[in-house]
């Protein structure tokens, strides 16, 4: 990988990381806000909708954690490939046959890993949005209930 390509890859990696952490922070803030909004409330059926929102935000946070774990594993895989190509891998060393075998195994695993990474990324975004929709629905129902509807 050329120096320019590496810099672009690093910029993309950093931007992706910041975005995931931003969504995780948003999910955490939503959970805290939702809990604060129900302090002193008595139990009633509308809290099921509120609970659905908190559950969605919790799933979003966990999906962000899973995303970061899979990203870290992907980065380790890239480094492993570099070590293999440089002849620094303890298993294959400088044996080209073993190097090619290891690289072939890694290449075969990448599509599955990429799919899981994409799924966790999607779950993080979708459940954050679903939580927001449920919370707004809960809030509207609370307003209707308070106004005698």
Secondary structure, DSSP 8 states (H G I E B T S, - for coil): --HHHHHHHHHHHHHHHHHHHHHHHHHHHHHHHHHHHTTT----TTHHHHHHHHHHHHHHHHHHHHHHHHHHHHHHHHHHHHHHHTT--TTTTT-HHHHHHHHHHHHHHHHHHHHHHHHHHHHHHHHHHHHHHHHHHHHHHHHHHHTT-
